Amino acid sequence: MVIVSSHQLKNVSGPLFCETCSQLSNQFNVWWTDGKNDDGLDYCNIHVECATCHNEVLHKSAVGDIHNLDDAINVLSQ
């Protein structure tokens, strides 16, 4: 899990709002999982959660591997 600022996620579609905290947060936890699907293709799941209450505010799935935070932010920005 990596803590990122809202500035680092600026290209994600719109500001990230935590419904549990009822506020726009300045920091988020980003983490991902990856593996292979039944067809043998790599896939990843990227999660963004509020750093304050740990409520998930965004989840994206994509084809391919995530090797670092830059890869994760790139997928979140698409």
Sequence and secondary structure as in RCSB ss.txt:
>XXXX:A:sequence
MVIVSSHQLKNVSGPLFCETCSQLSNQFNVWWTDGKNDDGLDYCNIHVECATCHNEVLHKSAVGDIHNLDDAINV
LSQ
>XXXX:A:secstr
 EEEETTTTTTSSS  EETTTTEE SEEEEEEEEEE TTS EEEEEEEEETTT  EEEEEEEES   SHHHHHHH
HT 
